[in-house]
Amino acid sequence: MESKNTVSSSAFILLGAVSCLLLGFTLGRNSGETTPNSIEGASEIFGLSFTPTEKDSMLGSLKNQRDRYESLREIKLDNSIAPALVFNPLPTGFKPDQKQKPLDWGLATQISLPEKESDIAYMPVHELAILIKSKKISSERLTKIYLNRIKTYSDTLQCLITLLEDSALEKAKAMDAELAAGKYRGPLHGIPYGIKDLLAVKGTKTTWGAMPYKDQQIDMTATVVNKLNEAGGVLVGKFTLGALAMGDVWYGGVTKNPWNLAQGSSGSSAGSASAVSAALVPFALGTETLGSIVSPSTRNGVTGLRPTYGRVSKNGAMALSWSMDKIGPISRSALDNGIILSVINGADDMDASSIQAAFNYSAKNDLKKLKIGYFKSYFEEDNPSMKNNTDVLDFLREQGYELHPVELTTSVNPRAIQIMLSVEGAAAFDELTRLGWDDQLVAQHKNAWPNTFRAARFIPAVEYVQAARQRTILIQEMHEIMKGYDVIVTPSFGGAQLQITNLTGHPALCLPNGFNEQGAPTSITLLANLFEEEKLVMLGNLIQKNTDWQAKRPPMFDK
Protein backbone atom coordinates (compact mmCIF):
# COMPACT_ATOMS: atom_id res chain seq x y z
CA MET A 1 0.00 0.00 0.00
CA GLU A 2 2.80 2.34 0.86
CA SER A 3 4.46 1.62 -2.48
CA LYS A 4 1.29 2.55 -4.40
CA ASN A 5 0.99 5.85 -2.56
CA THR A 6 4.62 6.66 -3.35
CA VAL A 7 4.16 6.02 -7.07
CA SER A 8 0.96 8.07 -7.15
CA SER A 9 2.60 10.96 -5.34
CA SER A 10 5.64 10.88 -7.62
CA ALA A 11 3.48 10.84 -10.73
CA PHE A 12 1.44 13.76 -9.39
CA ILE A 13 4.59 15.74 -8.67
CA LEU A 14 5.91 15.02 -12.16
CA LEU A 15 2.63 16.13 -13.74
CA GLY A 16 2.66 19.30 -11.70
CA ALA A 17 6.26 20.01 -12.57
CA VAL A 18 5.64 19.63 -16.29
CA SER A 19 2.54 21.83 -16.10
CA CYS A 20 4.44 24.47 -14.17
CA LEU A 21 7.31 24.41 -16.61
CA LEU A 22 4.99 24.85 -19.58
CA LEU A 23 3.14 27.80 -18.08
CA GLY A 24 6.31 29.14 -16.53
CA PHE A 25 7.93 29.34 -19.96
CA THR A 26 4.95 31.32 -21.27
CA LEU A 27 5.02 33.70 -18.35
CA GLY A 28 8.77 33.97 -18.27
CA ARG A 29 9.07 34.68 -21.99
CA ASN A 30 7.67 38.18 -21.50
CA SER A 31 10.49 39.05 -19.12
CA GLY A 32 13.10 37.18 -21.13
CA GLU A 33 13.60 34.05 -19.07
CA THR A 34 11.95 31.34 -17.03
CA THR A 35 12.73 31.74 -13.34
CA PRO A 36 12.01 29.71 -10.21
CA ASN A 37 9.65 32.50 -9.15
CA SER A 38 7.65 32.24 -12.35
CA ILE A 39 7.48 28.46 -11.94
CA GLU A 40 6.26 28.78 -8.35
CA GLY A 41 3.67 31.35 -9.37
CA ALA A 42 2.46 29.10 -12.14
CA SER A 43 1.76 26.28 -9.67
CA GLU A 44 -0.56 28.60 -7.71
CA ILE A 45 -2.42 29.59 -10.89
CA PHE A 46 -2.97 25.94 -11.72
CA GLY A 47 -4.49 25.45 -8.27
CA LEU A 48 -2.25 22.49 -7.49
CA SER A 49 -1.82 21.55 -3.85
CA PHE A 50 1.47 20.24 -2.51
CA THR A 51 2.64 19.38 0.97
CA PRO A 52 5.56 21.52 2.14
CA THR A 53 7.90 18.55 1.65
CA GLU A 54 6.66 17.83 -1.87
CA LYS A 55 6.86 21.50 -2.82
CA ASP A 56 10.37 21.94 -1.44
CA SER A 57 11.53 18.76 -3.18
CA MET A 58 10.03 19.73 -6.53
CA LEU A 59 11.27 23.32 -6.49
CA GLY A 60 14.68 22.17 -5.32
CA SER A 61 14.91 19.75 -8.21
CA LEU A 62 13.79 22.36 -10.73
CA LYS A 63 16.20 24.92 -9.28
CA ASN A 64 19.05 22.46 -9.65
CA GLN A 65 18.08 21.89 -13.27
CA ARG A 66 17.87 25.62 -13.85
CA ASP A 67 21.29 26.17 -12.24
CA ARG A 68 22.80 23.59 -14.54
CA TYR A 69 21.04 25.23 -17.49
CA GLU A 70 22.25 28.68 -16.48
CA SER A 71 25.83 27.41 -16.20
CA LEU A 72 25.71 27.08 -19.98
CA ARG A 73 25.24 30.85 -20.16
CA GLU A 74 28.57 31.60 -18.49
CA ILE A 75 30.30 31.46 -21.86
CA LYS A 76 28.87 33.82 -24.45
CA LEU A 77 28.09 31.90 -27.65
CA ASP A 78 28.23 34.10 -30.74
CA ASN A 79 26.05 32.62 -33.47
CA SER A 80 28.54 33.23 -36.28
CA ILE A 81 31.83 32.29 -34.61
CA ALA A 82 31.04 29.78 -31.85
CA PRO A 83 32.29 26.22 -32.34
CA ALA A 84 29.95 24.26 -34.54
CA LEU A 85 27.81 21.33 -33.57
CA VAL A 86 30.00 18.77 -35.32
CA PHE A 87 28.14 16.36 -37.56
CA ASN A 88 29.75 13.55 -39.52
CA PRO A 89 27.98 13.18 -42.89
CA LEU A 90 30.24 10.47 -44.28
CA PRO A 91 28.84 6.99 -44.94
CA THR A 92 30.56 4.00 -43.36
CA GLY A 93 33.95 3.37 -44.95
CA PHE A 94 33.80 6.44 -47.21
CA LYS A 95 36.73 8.83 -47.51
CA PRO A 96 36.90 11.70 -50.01
CA ASP A 97 39.80 11.97 -52.43
CA GLN A 98 42.39 14.36 -51.02
CA LYS A 99 44.90 14.34 -53.87
CA GLN A 100 44.53 17.71 -55.55
CA LYS A 101 45.55 17.81 -59.21
CA PRO A 102 46.23 20.90 -61.34
CA LEU A 103 43.02 22.56 -62.50
CA ASP A 104 42.34 22.99 -66.20
CA TRP A 105 39.32 25.15 -66.97
CA GLY A 106 39.75 25.01 -70.73
CA LEU A 107 39.28 28.78 -71.02
CA ALA A 108 39.49 30.60 -74.33
CA THR A 109 42.66 32.53 -75.08
CA GLN A 110 40.87 35.54 -76.53
CA ILE A 111 37.44 37.11 -75.95
CA SER A 112 36.06 40.17 -77.73
CA LEU A 113 35.03 43.10 -75.57
CA PRO A 114 31.38 44.07 -76.22
CA GLU A 115 30.61 47.71 -76.93
CA LYS A 116 27.55 47.97 -74.67
CA GLU A 117 28.13 47.96 -70.92
CA SER A 118 25.01 45.85 -70.39
CA ASP A 119 26.53 43.15 -72.61
CA ILE A 120 29.70 43.29 -70.54
CA ALA A 121 27.72 43.07 -67.32
CA TYR A 122 25.94 39.90 -68.47
CA MET A 123 29.14 38.07 -69.40
CA PRO A 124 30.01 34.99 -67.32
CA VAL A 125 33.01 34.99 -65.02
CA HIS A 126 35.07 32.67 -67.25
CA GLU A 127 34.84 35.22 -70.10
CA LEU A 128 35.37 38.28 -67.92
CA ALA A 129 38.51 36.61 -66.60
CA ILE A 130 39.98 36.47 -70.12
CA LEU A 131 39.13 40.13 -70.73
CA ILE A 132 40.93 41.17 -67.57
CA LYS A 133 43.93 38.89 -68.08
CA SER A 134 44.36 40.20 -71.65
CA LYS A 135 43.90 43.78 -70.35
CA LYS A 136 40.99 44.48 -72.70
CA ILE A 137 39.14 45.77 -69.67
CA SER A 138 40.45 46.90 -66.31
CA SER A 139 39.12 45.68 -63.01
CA GLU A 140 38.41 49.31 -62.13
CA ARG A 141 36.19 49.84 -65.17
CA LEU A 142 34.44 46.50 -64.69
CA THR A 143 33.84 47.28 -61.03
CA LYS A 144 32.38 50.69 -61.90
CA ILE A 145 29.99 49.05 -64.39
CA TYR A 146 28.60 46.81 -61.66
CA LEU A 147 28.56 49.56 -59.03
CA ASN A 148 26.52 51.76 -61.38
CA ARG A 149 24.08 48.95 -62.05
CA ILE A 150 23.71 48.31 -58.32
CA LYS A 151 22.99 52.00 -57.70
CA THR A 152 20.51 52.05 -60.60
CA TYR A 153 18.55 48.85 -59.91
CA SER A 154 19.05 47.66 -56.34
CA ASP A 155 16.26 49.82 -54.90
CA THR A 156 13.82 48.45 -57.49
CA LEU A 157 14.79 44.90 -56.59
CA GLN A 158 15.20 45.60 -52.84
CA CYS A 159 18.20 43.28 -52.99
CA LEU A 160 21.00 45.31 -51.40
CA ILE A 161 21.88 45.88 -47.76
CA THR A 162 25.39 47.38 -47.94
CA LEU A 163 27.21 48.92 -50.91
CA LEU A 164 31.00 48.72 -50.53
CA GLU A 165 31.93 51.24 -53.22
CA ASP A 166 35.08 52.78 -51.73
CA SER A 167 36.75 49.53 -50.70
CA ALA A 168 35.74 47.88 -53.99
CA LEU A 169 37.33 50.59 -56.12
CA GLU A 170 40.47 50.51 -53.97
CA LYS A 171 40.76 46.74 -54.41
CA ALA A 172 40.07 46.96 -58.16
CA LYS A 173 42.86 49.50 -58.63
CA ALA A 174 45.21 47.27 -56.64
CA MET A 175 44.34 44.29 -58.87
CA ASP A 176 45.05 46.38 -61.98
CA ALA A 177 48.40 47.45 -60.53
CA GLU A 178 49.33 43.84 -59.77
CA LEU A 179 48.45 42.74 -63.29
CA ALA A 180 50.54 45.58 -64.75
CA ALA A 181 53.43 44.33 -62.63
CA GLY A 182 53.05 40.82 -64.00
CA LYS A 183 51.22 39.21 -61.09
CA TYR A 184 48.03 37.32 -61.98
CA ARG A 185 46.14 35.56 -59.19
CA GLY A 186 43.90 33.40 -61.34
CA PRO A 187 40.44 33.51 -62.96
CA LEU A 188 38.90 35.62 -60.17
CA HIS A 189 41.60 38.31 -60.42
CA GLY A 190 39.78 41.65 -60.45
CA ILE A 191 36.31 40.09 -60.73
CA PRO A 192 33.57 41.90 -58.74
CA TYR A 193 31.25 39.80 -56.60
CA GLY A 194 28.64 39.99 -53.84
CA ILE A 195 27.75 37.96 -50.76
CA LYS A 196 24.65 37.05 -48.82
CA ASP A 197 24.49 39.26 -45.74
CA LEU A 198 24.87 36.46 -43.24
CA LEU A 199 28.62 36.37 -43.92
CA ALA A 200 30.69 38.55 -41.63
CA VAL A 201 33.00 41.18 -43.09
CA LYS A 202 35.06 43.19 -40.63
CA GLY A 203 34.13 46.86 -40.61
CA THR A 204 30.67 46.32 -42.10
CA LYS A 205 27.32 45.50 -40.60
CA THR A 206 26.10 41.92 -40.91
CA THR A 207 22.35 42.05 -40.50
CA TRP A 208 21.21 38.46 -41.20
CA GLY A 209 18.22 40.21 -42.85
CA ALA A 210 16.52 40.58 -39.46
CA MET A 211 15.51 43.72 -37.57
CA PRO A 212 17.08 42.70 -34.23
CA TYR A 213 20.48 42.53 -35.96
CA LYS A 214 20.19 45.36 -38.49
CA ASP A 215 23.06 47.32 -36.90
CA GLN A 216 25.15 44.30 -35.89
CA GLN A 217 28.89 44.35 -36.58
CA ILE A 218 31.00 41.22 -36.20
CA ASP A 219 34.72 41.79 -35.67
CA MET A 220 35.94 39.24 -38.20
CA THR A 221 35.72 38.28 -41.86
CA ALA A 222 34.28 34.95 -42.98
CA THR A 223 36.77 32.40 -44.28
CA VAL A 224 35.07 32.20 -47.70
CA VAL A 225 35.30 35.97 -48.13
CA ASN A 226 38.99 35.94 -47.19
CA LYS A 227 39.59 33.20 -49.76
CA LEU A 228 37.78 35.08 -52.52
CA ASN A 229 39.65 38.28 -51.67
CA GLU A 230 42.98 36.43 -51.73
CA ALA A 231 42.07 35.04 -55.17
CA GLY A 232 41.68 38.62 -56.42
CA GLY A 233 37.91 39.00 -56.08
CA VAL A 234 36.47 42.49 -55.58
CA LEU A 235 33.65 42.56 -53.03
CA VAL A 236 31.13 45.20 -54.10
CA GLY A 237 28.11 44.54 -51.90
CA LYS A 238 26.28 42.53 -49.28
CA PHE A 239 22.91 41.37 -50.53
CA THR A 240 19.63 40.61 -48.82
CA LEU A 241 18.38 37.36 -47.39
CA GLY A 242 15.07 36.39 -45.93
CA ALA A 243 15.28 37.11 -42.20
CA LEU A 244 17.47 34.51 -40.49
CA ALA A 245 17.65 32.53 -43.74
CA MET A 246 13.97 31.97 -44.50
CA GLY A 247 12.16 33.22 -47.60
CA ASP A 248 12.67 36.60 -49.29
CA VAL A 249 11.13 38.87 -46.63
CA TRP A 250 13.71 40.92 -44.76
CA TYR A 251 13.48 43.93 -42.48
CA GLY A 252 13.56 46.32 -45.44
CA GLY A 253 10.90 44.70 -47.61
CA VAL A 254 10.60 41.82 -50.08
CA THR A 255 13.44 41.11 -52.50
CA LYS A 256 12.09 41.07 -56.05
CA ASN A 257 12.48 38.65 -58.94
CA PRO A 258 13.88 40.55 -61.99
CA TRP A 259 11.66 38.52 -64.32
CA ASN A 260 8.50 39.59 -62.50
CA LEU A 261 8.62 42.51 -60.07
CA ALA A 262 5.27 41.52 -58.63
CA GLN A 263 6.89 38.35 -57.35
CA GLY A 264 9.44 37.79 -54.60
CA SER A 265 12.90 36.45 -55.39
CA SER A 266 12.34 33.32 -53.27
CA GLY A 267 14.82 32.53 -50.58
CA SER A 268 16.67 32.60 -48.60
CA SER A 269 19.58 33.61 -50.88
CA ALA A 270 17.14 36.12 -52.33
CA GLY A 271 19.43 39.09 -52.91
CA SER A 272 22.33 37.04 -54.27
CA ALA A 273 20.16 35.34 -56.92
CA SER A 274 18.26 38.52 -57.81
CA ALA A 275 21.48 40.51 -58.19
CA VAL A 276 23.11 37.90 -60.43
CA SER A 277 19.96 37.61 -62.55
CA ALA A 278 19.86 41.39 -63.12
CA ALA A 279 23.63 41.54 -63.74
CA LEU A 280 24.40 43.66 -60.70
CA VAL A 281 27.28 41.23 -60.08
CA PRO A 282 28.64 38.31 -62.13
CA PHE A 283 28.46 36.02 -59.11
CA ALA A 284 27.47 35.99 -55.47
CA LEU A 285 27.67 33.61 -52.56
CA GLY A 286 24.52 32.05 -51.17
CA THR A 287 23.81 29.46 -48.51
CA GLU A 288 21.46 26.49 -48.36
CA THR A 289 19.99 24.56 -45.47
CA LEU A 290 16.84 23.23 -47.13
CA GLY A 291 16.61 24.80 -50.59
CA SER A 292 17.97 28.33 -50.18
CA ILE A 293 20.26 28.12 -53.23
CA VAL A 294 18.10 25.88 -55.42
CA SER A 295 14.86 27.80 -54.93
CA PRO A 296 16.04 31.37 -55.67
CA SER A 297 18.28 30.11 -58.49
CA THR A 298 15.17 28.59 -60.07
CA ARG A 299 12.99 31.66 -59.51
CA ASN A 300 15.60 34.06 -60.89
CA GLY A 301 16.82 31.93 -63.79
CA VAL A 302 20.45 31.59 -62.67
CA THR A 303 22.83 28.72 -61.92
CA GLY A 304 23.40 27.69 -58.30
CA LEU A 305 25.80 25.12 -56.87
CA ARG A 306 25.14 23.59 -53.46
CA PRO A 307 28.39 21.89 -52.43
CA THR A 308 28.75 18.74 -50.35
CA TYR A 309 28.18 19.43 -46.67
CA GLY A 310 31.56 20.17 -45.07
CA ARG A 311 33.43 20.99 -48.28
CA VAL A 312 33.26 24.76 -47.66
CA SER A 313 34.05 26.40 -44.32
CA LYS A 314 31.14 28.04 -42.50
CA ASN A 315 33.42 30.08 -40.23
CA GLY A 316 32.03 33.61 -40.04
CA ALA A 317 28.60 32.63 -41.35
CA MET A 318 25.36 32.89 -39.40
CA ALA A 319 24.42 29.45 -38.11
CA LEU A 320 20.89 28.23 -38.67
CA SER A 321 21.51 24.49 -38.60
CA TRP A 322 25.09 23.49 -37.88
CA SER A 323 24.57 20.03 -39.37
CA MET A 324 22.82 21.21 -42.56
CA ASP A 325 24.16 24.66 -43.55
CA LYS A 326 26.22 24.87 -46.77
CA ILE A 327 27.79 27.82 -48.60
CA GLY A 328 27.89 27.87 -52.40
CA PRO A 329 28.10 30.10 -55.47
CA ILE A 330 25.31 31.53 -57.62
CA SER A 331 26.35 32.70 -61.07
CA ARG A 332 25.45 32.59 -64.76
CA SER A 333 27.14 29.28 -65.58
CA ALA A 334 28.13 25.90 -64.21
CA LEU A 335 31.76 26.57 -65.17
CA ASP A 336 31.75 29.82 -63.19
CA ASN A 337 30.49 27.95 -60.15
CA GLY A 338 33.30 25.42 -60.52
CA ILE A 339 35.90 28.19 -60.62
CA ILE A 340 34.44 29.79 -57.51
CA LEU A 341 34.16 26.47 -55.66
CA SER A 342 37.81 25.72 -56.36
CA VAL A 343 38.67 28.88 -54.41
CA ILE A 344 36.36 28.54 -51.40
CA ASN A 345 36.86 24.77 -51.12
CA GLY A 346 38.88 23.26 -48.26
CA ALA A 347 39.06 22.39 -44.59
CA ASP A 348 39.37 25.19 -42.04
CA ASP A 349 40.73 24.97 -38.50
CA MET A 350 38.05 27.47 -37.48
CA ASP A 351 35.24 25.15 -38.62
CA ALA A 352 35.40 21.73 -37.01
CA SER A 353 32.73 20.43 -39.41
CA SER A 354 34.78 21.23 -42.52
CA ILE A 355 36.31 18.34 -44.45
CA GLN A 356 39.40 18.33 -46.66
CA ALA A 357 38.65 17.04 -50.14
CA ALA A 358 40.12 17.55 -53.59
CA PHE A 359 38.21 19.32 -56.34
CA ASN A 360 39.69 17.96 -59.56
CA TYR A 361 38.10 19.60 -62.56
CA SER A 362 39.72 19.32 -65.95
CA ALA A 363 38.34 20.29 -69.33
CA LYS A 364 40.23 17.27 -70.68
CA ASN A 365 38.14 14.78 -68.68
CA ASP A 366 36.20 12.40 -70.90
CA LEU A 367 32.55 13.42 -70.63
CA LYS A 368 31.40 10.31 -72.43
CA LYS A 369 32.51 8.17 -69.49
CA LEU A 370 29.89 9.70 -67.21
CA LYS A 371 27.22 7.24 -66.17
CA ILE A 372 23.99 9.19 -65.88
CA GLY A 373 20.79 8.18 -64.10
CA TYR A 374 17.48 9.96 -63.69
CA PHE A 375 14.72 9.69 -61.09
CA LYS A 376 12.17 8.21 -63.49
CA SER A 377 8.96 8.65 -61.49
CA TYR A 378 9.71 12.35 -60.90
CA PHE A 379 9.70 12.93 -64.66
CA GLU A 380 6.22 11.42 -64.87
CA GLU A 381 4.59 13.86 -62.46
CA ASP A 382 2.04 16.29 -63.86
CA ASN A 383 3.35 19.83 -63.45
CA PRO A 384 3.86 22.87 -65.71
CA SER A 385 7.65 22.39 -65.86
CA MET A 386 7.62 18.78 -67.00
CA LYS A 387 8.19 19.44 -70.71
CA ASN A 388 11.27 21.51 -69.87
CA ASN A 389 12.53 18.72 -67.64
CA THR A 390 12.08 16.04 -70.29
CA ASP A 391 13.77 18.35 -72.82
CA VAL A 392 16.94 18.01 -70.75
CA LEU A 393 16.72 14.21 -70.88
CA ASP A 394 16.16 14.38 -74.63
CA PHE A 395 19.20 16.64 -75.02
CA LEU A 396 21.40 14.20 -73.10
CA ARG A 397 20.20 11.28 -75.21
CA GLU A 398 21.01 13.32 -78.34
CA GLN A 399 24.52 13.73 -76.95
CA GLY A 400 24.85 9.96 -76.95
CA TYR A 401 24.23 9.19 -73.28
CA GLU A 402 22.35 6.13 -72.12
CA LEU A 403 20.09 7.32 -69.30
CA HIS A 404 19.42 4.82 -66.54
CA PRO A 405 16.07 4.98 -64.69
CA VAL A 406 16.46 5.15 -60.90
CA GLU A 407 13.99 5.41 -58.03
CA LEU A 408 14.73 7.40 -54.90
CA THR A 409 13.41 4.97 -52.32
CA THR A 410 14.48 5.11 -48.67
CA SER A 411 13.32 3.44 -45.49
CA VAL A 412 13.43 6.73 -43.61
CA ASN A 413 10.87 9.54 -43.75
CA PRO A 414 12.94 12.71 -44.37
CA ARG A 415 10.18 15.02 -43.11
CA ALA A 416 10.43 13.49 -39.65
CA ILE A 417 14.17 14.16 -39.51
CA GLN A 418 13.63 17.85 -40.20
CA ILE A 419 13.02 18.38 -36.50
CA MET A 420 16.82 18.55 -36.34
CA LEU A 421 16.75 21.79 -38.30
CA SER A 422 14.08 23.25 -35.98
CA VAL A 423 15.96 22.27 -32.84
CA GLU A 424 19.32 23.53 -34.09
CA GLY A 425 17.72 26.77 -35.26
CA ALA A 426 16.07 27.24 -31.88
CA ALA A 427 19.45 26.68 -30.20
CA ALA A 428 21.23 29.06 -32.57
CA PHE A 429 18.64 31.75 -31.79
CA ASP A 430 18.04 30.86 -28.16
CA GLU A 431 18.73 34.41 -27.00
CA LEU A 432 16.43 35.87 -29.66
CA THR A 433 13.56 33.83 -28.25
CA ARG A 434 14.32 34.21 -24.55
CA LEU A 435 14.69 37.99 -24.76
CA GLY A 436 11.58 38.45 -26.90
CA TRP A 437 13.49 39.93 -29.84
CA ASP A 438 11.65 37.57 -32.16
CA ASP A 439 8.68 39.94 -31.98
CA GLN A 440 10.69 42.32 -34.19
CA LEU A 441 10.81 39.92 -37.14
CA VAL A 442 8.49 40.89 -39.99
CA ALA A 443 7.20 37.35 -40.58
CA GLN A 444 5.02 36.15 -37.69
CA HIS A 445 2.82 33.54 -39.39
CA LYS A 446 2.30 30.04 -38.05
CA ASN A 447 5.43 28.48 -39.56
CA ALA A 448 7.66 31.56 -39.35
CA TRP A 449 10.84 31.38 -37.29
CA PRO A 450 9.45 32.94 -34.08
CA ASN A 451 6.81 30.23 -33.72
CA THR A 452 9.07 27.47 -35.02
CA PHE A 453 11.80 28.35 -32.53
CA ARG A 454 9.36 28.49 -29.62
CA ALA A 455 7.77 25.17 -30.52
CA ALA A 456 11.16 23.51 -31.00
CA ARG A 457 12.02 24.13 -27.35
CA PHE A 458 9.50 21.42 -26.45
CA ILE A 459 10.98 18.75 -28.75
CA PRO A 460 12.55 16.18 -26.39
CA ALA A 461 16.30 15.71 -26.61
CA VAL A 462 15.63 11.99 -27.02
CA GLU A 463 13.69 12.65 -30.24
CA TYR A 464 16.52 14.82 -31.61
CA VAL A 465 18.98 11.99 -31.00
CA GLN A 466 16.64 9.44 -32.57
CA ALA A 467 16.27 11.70 -35.63
CA ALA A 468 20.06 11.90 -35.91
CA ARG A 469 20.25 8.10 -35.83
CA GLN A 470 17.63 7.84 -38.56
CA ARG A 471 19.54 10.41 -40.56
CA THR A 472 22.63 8.22 -40.45
CA ILE A 473 20.59 5.45 -42.07
CA LEU A 474 19.31 7.89 -44.69
CA ILE A 475 22.86 8.99 -45.52
CA GLN A 476 23.94 5.40 -46.01
CA GLU A 477 20.93 4.60 -48.18
CA MET A 478 21.41 7.69 -50.36
CA HIS A 479 25.08 6.82 -50.74
CA GLU A 480 24.14 3.33 -51.94
CA ILE A 481 21.80 4.83 -54.56
CA MET A 482 24.29 7.44 -55.78
CA LYS A 483 27.47 5.37 -55.94
CA GLY A 484 26.25 3.47 -59.01
CA TYR A 485 26.17 6.70 -61.05
CA ASP A 486 28.31 9.75 -61.73
CA VAL A 487 25.33 12.10 -62.05
CA ILE A 488 21.60 11.71 -61.46
CA VAL A 489 19.22 14.14 -63.17
CA THR A 490 16.08 15.19 -61.29
CA PRO A 491 13.38 17.84 -61.40
CA SER A 492 14.54 20.44 -58.89
CA PHE A 493 11.45 19.97 -56.74
CA GLY A 494 10.59 16.37 -57.59
CA GLY A 495 9.34 14.23 -54.73
CA ALA A 496 11.41 14.45 -51.54
CA GLN A 497 14.82 14.67 -53.21
CA LEU A 498 15.50 18.26 -52.11
CA GLN A 499 14.82 17.36 -48.47
CA ILE A 500 16.75 14.10 -48.66
CA THR A 501 19.86 15.48 -50.34
CA ASN A 502 20.05 18.41 -47.95
CA LEU A 503 19.85 15.99 -45.02
CA THR A 504 22.46 13.66 -46.51
CA GLY A 505 24.79 16.46 -47.62
CA HIS A 506 24.96 15.48 -51.31
CA PRO A 507 25.95 18.19 -53.81
CA ALA A 508 23.53 19.64 -56.35
CA LEU A 509 23.79 21.87 -59.39
CA CYS A 510 20.61 23.79 -60.26
CA LEU A 511 20.57 25.26 -63.76
CA PRO A 512 17.96 26.98 -65.96
CA ASN A 513 16.08 24.83 -68.47
CA GLY A 514 13.57 27.25 -69.99
CA PHE A 515 10.34 28.98 -69.00
CA ASN A 516 6.86 27.85 -68.08
CA GLU A 517 3.62 29.03 -69.71
CA GLN A 518 3.54 32.09 -67.44
CA GLY A 519 7.01 33.14 -68.61
CA ALA A 520 8.72 32.25 -65.34
CA PRO A 521 12.13 30.54 -65.35
CA THR A 522 12.30 26.82 -64.56
CA SER A 523 15.25 24.65 -63.59
CA ILE A 524 16.67 21.16 -63.61
CA THR A 525 18.96 19.73 -60.91
CA LEU A 526 21.99 17.48 -61.28
CA LEU A 527 23.05 15.38 -58.28
CA ALA A 528 26.41 13.72 -57.67
CA ASN A 529 28.18 11.59 -55.13
CA LEU A 530 29.65 13.24 -52.05
CA PHE A 531 32.61 15.48 -52.98
CA GLU A 532 32.24 14.86 -56.74
CA GLU A 533 31.12 18.35 -57.75
CA GLU A 534 33.52 18.33 -60.70
CA LYS A 535 31.16 15.89 -62.47
CA LEU A 536 28.26 18.28 -61.96
CA VAL A 537 30.29 21.10 -63.46
CA MET A 538 31.39 18.89 -66.39
CA LEU A 539 27.85 17.89 -67.33
CA GLY A 540 26.37 21.30 -66.54
CA ASN A 541 28.96 22.96 -68.75
CA LEU A 542 28.14 20.57 -71.59
CA ILE A 543 24.45 21.39 -71.31
CA GLN A 544 25.05 25.14 -71.20
CA LYS A 545 27.52 25.16 -74.09
CA ASN A 546 24.89 23.57 -76.31
CA THR A 547 21.73 25.38 -75.14
CA ASP A 548 20.80 29.01 -74.51
CA TRP A 549 18.61 28.63 -71.43
CA GLN A 550 21.15 30.29 -69.14
CA ALA A 551 21.80 33.11 -71.63
CA LYS A 552 18.32 34.64 -71.34
CA ARG A 553 18.10 38.06 -69.69
CA PRO A 554 15.20 39.66 -67.81
CA PRO A 555 14.06 42.35 -70.30
CA MET A 556 13.59 45.13 -67.72
CA PHE A 557 17.26 44.91 -66.73
CA ASP A 558 18.86 44.33 -70.13
CA LYS A 559 19.75 48.00 -70.48
Order of alpha helices (4+ residues) and beta strands (2+ residues): alpha-alpha-alpha-alpha-alpha-alpha-beta-alpha-beta-alpha-beta-beta-beta-beta-beta-alpha-beta-alpha-beta-beta-alpha-beta-alpha-beta-alpha-alpha-alpha-alpha-alpha-beta-alpha-beta-beta-alpha
